[in-house]
Amino acid sequence: MGSLRSGVTQEGALYELVSRGNKDVFFFQDEFKSVSPFDTRYKFTPATLHEVRRIPPLNASDFGRSSEFEFEIAGDLFIDPTLVIDLPSWIPSNYLASIPKSICTDSAGVSYGYTSGIAYFLFKNIQIYQDQILLQEFSGDALFAANRSRGSLNTAFLDFARTNTHQGSSLEISRSAVPGRLRLQLPVVGCQHPDDGGFPSFGIRSQTYKLRITLRKLEDLIEASDGRAKPVPWDRKDFRIQTSKASSPVSFSTLTRTEIGPPTIQLETRHIYVDHETQGKLKKSKLEIPFSRIYENTFTFGPKDYDPLTKQAIASCTRTIDATHPASRLLFWFTTQSALNANQYSRYLNPVGTGEFYNTIALYIAGRDRETEFSPMIWNQLQMLAKEERDPGGGLGVMNWGLGDLRGARQAAKQPDGTLNFSTADRPTLYVNLTDPGENSTQLKVVVDSWAMYEVEKGRGSLRYAN
């Protein structure tokens, strides 16, 4: 009797049944809650079908111009929106295959190639529209810094390979003249984390979604190993290539500017088709999708800002930040004007002194310190060591108000966090104590990584808050 009572789900029930010789009752009794470890039946899982599509632009892409893509609303969800990029080269076609395994320079030994992280810095601006409403906007520079300061070490190497990011050696620069196929994944709503689920295309059939990209000029994308301003590798007759140690350099002429074609850019998306039952449930449900929204600020410092340093005084400056929504982190980095002229957009380190552009930085809200004055060791190193797994490298400062990532484990799905609401913050201001950069012109970029909410209901998608 004891073996048939409802206590089979209680502690010790299995041992009691086995001792009485009634173990089959435990494994094979036919009840709703019965569980057998030897059952070959599996829980029902909806069948899904994945389809990869590559979408050409509505108008041809070219350096220094804008082009648009229209997202194809196919399937029930789409994930992994990625720009697939093929860049032209000034190297003649008969030498293209040899560049990745050779040394290519001019007669002075200077090598030329696309700037490090070209898949990011190719784009001056990226915008995502829903009909006529701007959902997201960011530059390749801001996306480079945001991705560089988040993620695992494993994803860092993969991202470097996909975007042609390197350390800037002469050999790496020369081989970047033929970077191969590049891939830049876009942080579209619902596609910013593997657990986000994807963009709910099933619920917005009546709306149009477009991607608008603005490219930099080709002259702004080439760097040289000697750091010269606006290098010109085309229409040159003094180039040479050495394919092996035993061979001698072979001279050749590069293509003219008019012979260099435009880049080929396609929008790749992965569409998911689900079963009818799941599709019906998705259409009836109201979805709320939190997503990261980037606000970018660009400030300059000129001779007046650096003049106190010539008199052995303190050079303190203030810059007011423009952003909205609750923010989880704030990124900032300096770049010298000479680095910008040399098209080295990822060179965040000061060429003079300790490599830092400032002594201290503080953040003030309504005239009171929200973040106390701290040195670069806190903003550039300790913040990342405490909150993230990945080291972004020198020169990139982070004020992180989020929970951060758990090291050594799979990244958790991002949720709105942080304690600074820029929608209500009164005069958010950076107080900067400058150091000598070796020149009197620098640029400071500040990126606010904030949270917004996207809703899908009754076949329409919309932003919950305008600010």
Wavefront OBJ file of the C-alpha trace (Angstrom):
o trace
v 0.000 0.000 0.000
v 2.798 2.304 0.855
v 4.235 1.933 -2.640
v 1.009 3.100 -4.314
v 0.387 6.180 -2.248
v 0.883 9.673 -3.589
v 4.242 9.794 -1.888
v 5.998 8.577 -5.030
v 6.949 12.178 -5.667
v 8.371 12.596 -2.192
v 11.897 11.994 -0.983
v 12.750 8.301 -0.559
v 9.818 7.008 -2.618
v 12.010 5.323 -5.223
v 14.073 3.507 -2.597
v 10.911 2.230 -0.898
v 9.465 0.891 -4.149
v 12.678 -0.876 -5.101
v 12.968 -2.473 -1.651
v 9.406 -3.847 -1.943
v 9.999 -5.191 -5.458
v 7.564 -2.729 -7.016
v 10.020 -0.567 -8.967
v 8.014 -1.033 -12.187
v 5.151 0.828 -10.545
v 7.432 3.846 -10.190
v 8.686 3.768 -13.785
v 5.583 2.710 -15.682
v 2.528 3.920 -13.803
v 0.298 5.778 -16.246
v -0.448 9.150 -14.744
v -0.227 12.713 -16.042
v 2.791 13.506 -13.866
v 4.589 10.208 -14.477
v 8.162 10.519 -15.702
v 10.299 7.695 -17.065
v 14.038 8.152 -17.586
v 13.891 5.562 -20.391
v 11.078 7.211 -22.367
v 11.960 7.772 -26.047
v 9.373 10.484 -26.515
v 10.520 14.088 -26.608
v 8.916 17.359 -25.764
v 7.318 19.067 -28.768
v 9.509 21.749 -30.298
v 8.205 23.994 -33.093
v 9.984 23.431 -36.384
v 11.915 26.421 -37.727
v 13.469 27.133 -41.089
v 16.336 29.569 -41.649
v 16.926 31.453 -44.883
v 19.871 33.755 -45.629
v 19.207 36.650 -47.989
v 21.548 39.252 -49.434
v 19.926 42.511 -50.418
v 21.556 44.892 -52.931
v 21.294 48.648 -52.322
v 18.496 50.661 -53.897
v 21.141 52.965 -55.385
v 24.764 52.127 -56.165
v 27.276 52.514 -53.329
v 30.286 54.770 -53.828
v 32.903 56.512 -51.716
v 31.733 59.826 -50.283
v 28.074 59.142 -51.060
v 24.969 57.719 -49.403
v 23.027 54.624 -50.371
v 19.919 52.921 -49.028
v 18.775 49.368 -48.395
v 15.248 48.185 -47.718
v 14.922 45.374 -45.194
v 13.043 42.452 -46.701
v 10.112 41.551 -44.451
v 10.234 37.798 -44.972
v 9.563 34.979 -42.555
v 8.515 35.681 -38.987
v 11.806 36.980 -37.535
v 15.154 38.062 -38.865
v 18.518 38.024 -37.118
v 22.179 38.827 -37.817
v 21.811 41.931 -40.035
v 25.281 42.266 -41.529
v 26.903 44.493 -44.133
v 29.006 42.365 -46.501
v 31.748 44.558 -47.972
v 34.132 44.058 -50.907
v 36.547 46.956 -51.350
v 38.414 47.838 -54.558
v 42.193 48.159 -54.622
v 44.775 50.306 -56.384
v 46.906 47.192 -56.932
v 46.789 45.805 -60.521
v 44.758 42.622 -60.902
v 47.785 40.433 -61.715
v 49.268 41.177 -58.263
v 46.111 40.997 -56.120
v 46.524 37.331 -55.197
v 50.154 37.895 -54.122
v 49.559 40.824 -51.735
v 48.436 38.773 -48.655
v 51.702 36.788 -48.785
v 54.120 39.461 -49.983
v 55.789 42.728 -49.023
v 54.540 45.700 -51.035
v 56.018 49.208 -50.608
v 57.061 52.210 -52.619
v 60.681 52.989 -53.470
v 61.135 54.682 -50.065
v 59.953 51.584 -48.182
v 56.589 53.089 -47.185
v 53.594 50.734 -47.266
v 49.989 51.749 -47.937
v 46.683 50.129 -47.082
v 43.170 50.668 -45.847
v 43.062 52.017 -42.296
v 42.803 49.561 -39.415
v 39.185 48.616 -38.743
v 38.155 49.688 -42.238
v 34.830 47.816 -41.987
v 33.880 50.292 -39.229
v 35.529 53.502 -40.420
v 34.266 53.110 -43.975
v 30.927 54.402 -42.689
v 30.630 58.045 -41.754
v 27.025 57.545 -40.676
v 24.541 54.654 -40.386
v 20.804 55.266 -39.961
v 17.859 52.889 -39.560
v 14.385 54.206 -40.440
v 10.868 52.931 -39.830
v 8.863 54.666 -42.551
v 9.988 58.283 -41.930
v 10.920 57.808 -38.258
v 14.591 57.548 -37.307
v 14.985 54.540 -34.989
v 18.761 54.342 -34.660
v 21.757 56.393 -35.746
v 25.474 55.876 -35.159
v 28.794 56.259 -36.928
v 31.363 53.587 -37.649
v 33.668 55.306 -35.134
v 31.118 54.974 -32.313
v 30.315 51.376 -33.238
v 34.033 50.519 -33.223
v 34.471 51.885 -29.693
v 31.246 50.276 -28.421
v 32.206 46.835 -29.733
v 35.821 47.212 -28.637
v 34.744 47.708 -25.022
v 32.240 44.849 -24.790
v 32.166 41.112 -25.445
v 34.537 38.243 -24.770
v 38.157 37.788 -25.755
v 37.093 35.045 -28.168
v 34.719 37.328 -30.046
v 37.438 40.004 -30.186
v 39.693 37.928 -32.451
v 36.759 37.026 -34.691
v 35.719 40.674 -34.947
v 39.278 41.733 -35.827
v 39.396 39.195 -38.666
v 36.002 40.210 -40.057
v 36.689 43.951 -39.958
v 40.426 43.959 -40.836
v 41.509 45.454 -37.509
v 45.269 45.250 -36.913
v 48.096 46.766 -34.851
v 49.375 49.085 -37.582
v 52.693 47.458 -38.476
v 54.191 48.140 -41.901
v 53.460 44.587 -43.081
v 49.863 44.661 -41.829
v 49.245 47.990 -43.547
v 50.614 46.766 -46.889
v 48.453 43.627 -46.775
v 45.411 45.751 -45.969
v 45.550 47.041 -49.534
v 43.602 43.865 -50.351
v 41.557 43.278 -47.167
v 39.308 40.598 -48.669
v 35.643 40.230 -47.842
v 34.630 42.163 -44.720
v 31.582 41.744 -42.507
v 30.112 44.349 -40.160
v 27.258 43.200 -37.946
v 24.721 45.928 -37.182
v 23.118 46.359 -33.717
v 19.550 46.522 -35.042
v 16.588 46.394 -32.634
v 16.120 42.807 -31.465
v 19.477 41.704 -32.905
v 21.937 43.099 -30.380
v 22.421 39.852 -28.434
v 21.965 36.153 -29.343
v 19.162 35.890 -26.769
v 17.218 38.893 -28.091
v 15.246 36.621 -30.403
v 15.474 38.728 -33.537
v 13.501 41.530 -35.150
v 9.757 40.645 -35.171
v 9.013 41.016 -38.876
v 5.759 39.044 -38.409
v 4.227 42.030 -36.630
v 5.129 44.918 -38.934
v 4.016 43.802 -42.406
v 2.470 47.187 -43.195
v 5.588 49.219 -42.384
v 8.782 49.857 -44.326
v 12.241 49.617 -42.772
v 15.277 51.112 -44.478
v 18.991 51.310 -43.827
v 20.851 54.421 -44.985
v 24.648 54.445 -45.021
v 27.015 57.324 -45.773
v 30.549 56.390 -46.803
v 33.752 58.319 -46.284
v 35.783 59.418 -49.286
v 38.492 57.032 -50.457
v 41.114 59.702 -49.676
v 40.011 59.533 -46.021
v 40.401 55.745 -45.740
v 44.050 55.109 -46.681
v 46.900 55.102 -44.163
v 50.667 54.910 -44.679
v 53.285 53.282 -42.474
v 55.114 56.606 -42.005
v 51.973 58.395 -40.755
v 51.858 60.980 -43.532
v 48.718 63.050 -44.040
v 46.217 61.850 -46.662
v 48.482 59.320 -48.407
v 47.910 58.694 -52.111
v 48.868 55.180 -53.303
v 47.145 55.365 -56.710
v 48.661 56.639 -59.962
v 52.158 55.763 -58.724
v 55.017 54.232 -60.732
v 57.442 53.564 -57.871
v 55.720 50.598 -56.195
v 57.448 47.246 -55.816
v 56.481 43.824 -54.528
v 58.620 41.021 -53.088
v 56.888 37.632 -53.013
v 59.585 35.681 -51.089
v 62.923 36.126 -49.338
v 64.786 34.524 -52.213
v 63.189 36.683 -54.899
v 64.041 40.241 -55.855
v 61.506 43.096 -55.668
v 59.499 43.628 -58.837
v 58.487 47.172 -59.773
v 54.988 47.983 -60.996
v 52.589 50.895 -61.424
v 49.381 51.267 -59.442
v 45.990 52.056 -60.923
v 44.836 55.621 -61.459
v 42.080 57.072 -59.288
v 39.508 56.765 -62.055
v 40.391 53.083 -62.561
v 39.553 52.251 -58.936
v 35.953 51.132 -58.856
v 33.328 51.665 -56.146
v 32.910 49.293 -53.197
v 30.373 46.483 -53.339
v 28.124 46.460 -50.255
v 25.228 44.099 -49.590
v 22.883 43.750 -46.619
v 22.727 40.168 -45.363
v 19.910 39.002 -43.074
v 18.927 35.590 -41.738
v 15.154 35.038 -41.780
v 13.427 32.508 -39.522
v 10.133 30.788 -40.374
v 8.174 29.231 -37.477
v 5.140 26.914 -37.374
v 1.569 28.257 -37.595
v 0.824 27.747 -33.907
v 3.845 29.738 -32.770
v 3.186 32.343 -35.442
v -0.363 32.848 -34.191
v 0.795 33.292 -30.600
v 3.411 35.827 -31.671
v 0.882 37.889 -33.615
v -1.512 38.042 -30.677
v 1.117 38.990 -28.123
v 2.399 42.458 -27.346
v 6.177 42.656 -27.555
v 8.397 45.071 -25.670
v 11.991 45.051 -26.886
v 14.595 47.055 -24.942
v 17.548 48.009 -27.116
v 20.765 49.953 -26.866
v 20.658 53.387 -28.486
v 23.878 55.298 -29.106
v 24.277 59.080 -28.823
v 27.516 60.497 -30.161
v 29.107 63.832 -29.218
v 32.187 65.318 -30.906
v 34.211 68.065 -29.201
v 37.398 69.847 -30.238
v 40.206 71.398 -28.202
v 42.260 74.172 -29.779
v 45.147 76.541 -28.985
v 43.120 78.477 -26.381
v 42.433 75.298 -24.425
v 46.095 74.240 -24.398
v 47.569 77.729 -23.870
v 47.736 77.423 -20.016
v 50.139 74.485 -20.392
v 52.720 76.791 -21.985
v 52.627 78.875 -18.781
v 52.983 75.869 -16.456
v 49.332 76.244 -15.426
v 46.403 73.800 -15.343
v 44.392 73.450 -18.547
v 40.828 72.693 -17.425
v 37.924 72.608 -19.864
v 34.227 71.740 -19.772
v 32.044 70.135 -22.426
v 28.261 69.616 -22.169
v 26.915 66.223 -23.264
v 23.804 65.825 -25.416
v 21.927 62.525 -24.909
v 18.593 61.059 -23.769
v 17.254 57.865 -22.144
v 18.697 56.015 -19.124
v 22.354 55.225 -19.828
v 24.309 52.155 -18.798
v 27.719 53.504 -19.779
v 29.603 56.418 -21.297
v 32.618 56.005 -23.594
v 35.171 58.685 -24.447
v 38.464 58.907 -26.311
v 40.828 61.537 -27.704
v 42.472 61.703 -31.116
v 45.092 64.155 -32.345
v 44.440 66.165 -35.465
v 47.571 64.698 -37.046
v 46.165 61.176 -36.517
v 42.893 62.226 -38.147
v 44.804 63.741 -41.076
v 46.707 60.456 -41.409
v 43.362 58.560 -41.421
v 44.377 56.626 -38.288
v 40.998 56.756 -36.573
v 41.744 53.978 -34.076
v 44.879 55.654 -32.674
v 43.623 56.652 -29.233
v 47.004 57.059 -27.496
v 48.858 60.333 -26.958
v 52.188 60.253 -28.849
v 53.732 62.396 -26.075
v 54.477 61.448 -22.473
v 52.480 58.689 -20.782
v 50.188 58.152 -23.748
v 47.182 59.833 -22.101
v 45.469 63.034 -23.207
v 44.207 64.064 -19.774
v 45.201 64.026 -16.118
v 41.685 63.669 -14.713
v 38.088 63.632 -15.951
v 34.905 64.157 -13.915
v 31.199 64.120 -14.772
v 28.942 66.773 -13.242
v 25.129 66.793 -13.166
v 23.349 70.010 -12.116
v 26.646 71.449 -10.942
v 27.448 68.535 -8.614
v 29.856 65.706 -9.242
v 28.178 62.518 -10.447
v 31.547 60.900 -11.096
v 34.480 62.265 -9.122
v 37.712 63.331 -10.799
v 39.773 60.253 -11.558
v 42.895 59.510 -13.558
v 43.077 57.384 -16.728
v 43.984 54.350 -14.634
v 40.400 54.308 -13.293
v 38.520 55.110 -16.498
v 40.738 53.224 -18.972
v 41.708 50.161 -16.930
v 39.917 49.560 -13.635
v 36.408 50.083 -15.022
v 36.957 47.434 -17.693
v 38.638 44.993 -15.315
v 35.722 45.290 -12.893
v 32.791 45.223 -15.329
v 33.863 43.549 -18.572
v 35.912 40.606 -19.786
v 37.519 42.344 -22.721
v 40.325 44.895 -22.434
v 39.633 47.640 -24.996
v 43.273 48.716 -25.152
v 44.849 52.046 -24.287
v 43.124 55.383 -24.650
v 39.469 54.321 -24.406
v 37.779 55.550 -21.220
v 34.580 54.025 -19.833
v 32.148 55.191 -17.150
v 30.083 52.055 -16.547
v 26.891 52.171 -14.476
v 25.638 48.738 -15.537
v 26.127 45.311 -14.029
v 28.761 44.264 -16.544
v 29.427 40.752 -17.828
v 30.176 37.558 -15.913
v 33.653 36.388 -16.777
v 34.219 32.825 -17.859
v 30.532 32.214 -18.614
v 28.165 32.756 -21.493
v 27.127 36.372 -21.815
v 23.734 37.026 -20.288
v 21.055 38.756 -22.300
v 21.362 42.516 -21.933
v 18.706 44.159 -19.820
v 18.116 47.845 -19.134
v 20.375 48.847 -16.284
v 22.331 51.859 -15.127
v 21.527 54.738 -12.833
v 21.926 57.878 -14.932
v 18.900 59.128 -16.869
v 20.059 61.649 -19.460
v 16.442 62.559 -20.250
v 16.141 64.281 -16.869
v 19.811 65.056 -16.135
v 20.438 68.789 -15.752
v 23.460 70.015 -17.740
v 25.562 66.821 -17.861
v 29.085 68.193 -18.171
v 32.542 66.678 -18.498
v 35.346 68.446 -16.623
v 38.647 67.671 -18.340
v 42.142 68.394 -17.036
v 44.259 68.270 -20.193
v 47.854 67.128 -20.725
v 50.260 68.153 -23.470
v 49.501 66.234 -26.705
v 52.476 67.639 -28.596
v 50.156 69.757 -30.763
v 47.419 72.294 -30.094
v 44.493 70.563 -31.794
v 42.730 67.403 -30.608
v 39.295 65.843 -30.853
v 37.239 64.254 -28.064
v 34.431 61.849 -28.873
v 31.870 60.978 -26.195
v 29.410 58.140 -26.796
v 26.447 57.610 -24.457
v 25.170 54.023 -24.604
v 21.572 54.347 -23.402
v 18.415 52.224 -23.363
v 15.232 52.736 -25.368
v 12.070 50.629 -25.762
v 10.510 49.347 -28.996
v 6.941 48.001 -28.968
v 5.098 45.763 -31.431
v 1.314 45.542 -31.091
v -1.573 45.023 -33.530
v 0.692 44.858 -36.538
v 2.521 48.111 -35.781
v 5.921 48.873 -34.339
v 6.758 52.072 -32.479
v 9.093 53.658 -29.959
v 7.552 53.900 -26.510
v 9.337 57.129 -25.627
v 10.407 59.965 -27.866
v 13.072 60.984 -25.351
l 1 2 3 4 5 6 7 8 9 10 11 12 13 14 15 16 17 18 19 20 21 22 23 24 25 26 27 28 29 30 31 32 33 34 35 36 37 38 39 40 41 42 43 44 45 46 47 48 49 50 51 52 53 54 55 56 57 58 59 60 61 62 63 64 65 66 67 68 69 70 71 72 73 74 75 76 77 78 79 80 81 82 83 84 85 86 87 88 89 90 91 92 93 94 95 96 97 98 99 100 101 102 103 104 105 106 107 108 109 110 111 112 113 114 115 116 117 118 119 120 121 122 123 124 125 126 127 128 129 130 131 132 133 134 135 136 137 138 139 140 141 142 143 144 145 146 147 148 149 150 151 152 153 154 155 156 157 158 159 160 161 162 163 164 165 166 167 168 169 170 171 172 173 174 175 176 177 178 179 180 181 182 183 184 185 186 187 188 189 190 191 192 193 194 195 196 197 198 199 200 201 202 203 204 205 206 207 208 209 210 211 212 213 214 215 216 217 218 219 220 221 222 223 224 225 226 227 228 229 230 231 232 233 234 235 236 237 238 239 240 241 242 243 244 245 246 247 248 249 250 251 252 253 254 255 256 257 258 259 260 261 262 263 264 265 266 267 268 269 270 271 272 273 274 275 276 277 278 279 280 281 282 283 284 285 286 287 288 289 290 291 292 293 294 295 296 297 298 299 300 301 302 303 304 305 306 307 308 309 310 311 312 313 314 315 316 317 318 319 320 321 322 323 324 325 326 327 328 329 330 331 332 333 334 335 336 337 338 339 340 341 342 343 344 345 346 347 348 349 350 351 352 353 354 355 356 357 358 359 360 361 362 363 364 365 366 367 368 369 370 371 372 373 374 375 376 377 378 379 380 381 382 383 384 385 386 387 388 389 390 391 392 393 394 395 396 397 398 399 400 401 402 403 404 405 406 407 408 409 410 411 412 413 414 415 416 417 418 419 420 421 422 423 424 425 426 427 428 429 430 431 432 433 434 435 436 437 438 439 440 441 442 443 444 445 446 447 448 449 450 451 452 453 454 455 456 457 458 459 460 461 462 463 464 465 466 467
